[in-house]
């Protein structure tokens, strides 16, 4: 894979200046290894907001302008999933390193061609799966590596959202609430499909049932069973009702079990009670953001890293689209 030899700070061009693009811009601006160089969004209000938050940013006339610019080192694709493939492919044609939001895409055939082209060109590529740098996930993996769980019996993924899209996502509700490219399975379950394969190995879908809103609305109920090298993984997700959201991954072992909860926290149990782990990490959420960018920086320099690759994201996409095809 081609690294950007000799670079310390990388000039980043961001395609998509909505909530996710601007959040990442803020995290990158605070990191020692990245400069927010350019941005583009079809929404003038999003561009204006990005310029307010990052006065130094250059807003291009088109996405192609900022991709092709000679100062751009890294193209970060943060637009809705329908547009991931064309913008990423344009970055490949320009010979630029690529950092893409998940899911990699919504059309498996197009994503497969994208992955093949990226690897053929030897370009640095990554997908934003924060679990790849999450202290809680690293803790679970370390415990599995020393066989602290004993025999792994099964795993469960449980997701519930009182409303979808969630309140923080309302600026993207026009696509997140719709079946063609939105829904919680693509937006959230993708993370847990990645986590499952990172911890347990390749997964295959055995069964699934999905209930959708009327018309072209996104899913409101989903139940699925996956298999990871003989380990069953049960998945349940739903939308609606009052109460707190639920985001959990539980790995059940014969000697010790682990529960990843609320995204960044982990508990373990050897019997009746769950015990909170990684107490020495003051803010696991922020540690995950910093770790993700540390890994991305290492990737660009050709150093060891745990960043999720396009190839891994394609495997996740195959699972997700198979679930939704039901």
Secondary structure, DSSP 8 states (H G I E B T S, - for coil): -B--TT-SSEEEEEE--SHHHHHHHHHHHTSTTEEEEEEE-S-HHHHHHHHHH-TT-EE-SSHHHHHH-TT--EEEE-S-GGGHHHHHHHHHHTT-EEEE-SSS-S-HHHHHHHHHHHHHHTB-EEE--GGGG-HHHHHHHHHHHTTTT-SEEEEEEEEEESSSS-GGGGGGHHHHTBTTT-SHIIIIIHHHHHHHHHHH---EEEEEEEEE-STTB-EEEEEEEEEETTEEEEEEEEE-SSS--EEEEEEEESS-EEEEETTTEEEEESSS--EE--TT-S-HHHHHHHHHHHHHHHHHTT-----B-HHHHHHHHHHHHHHHH-
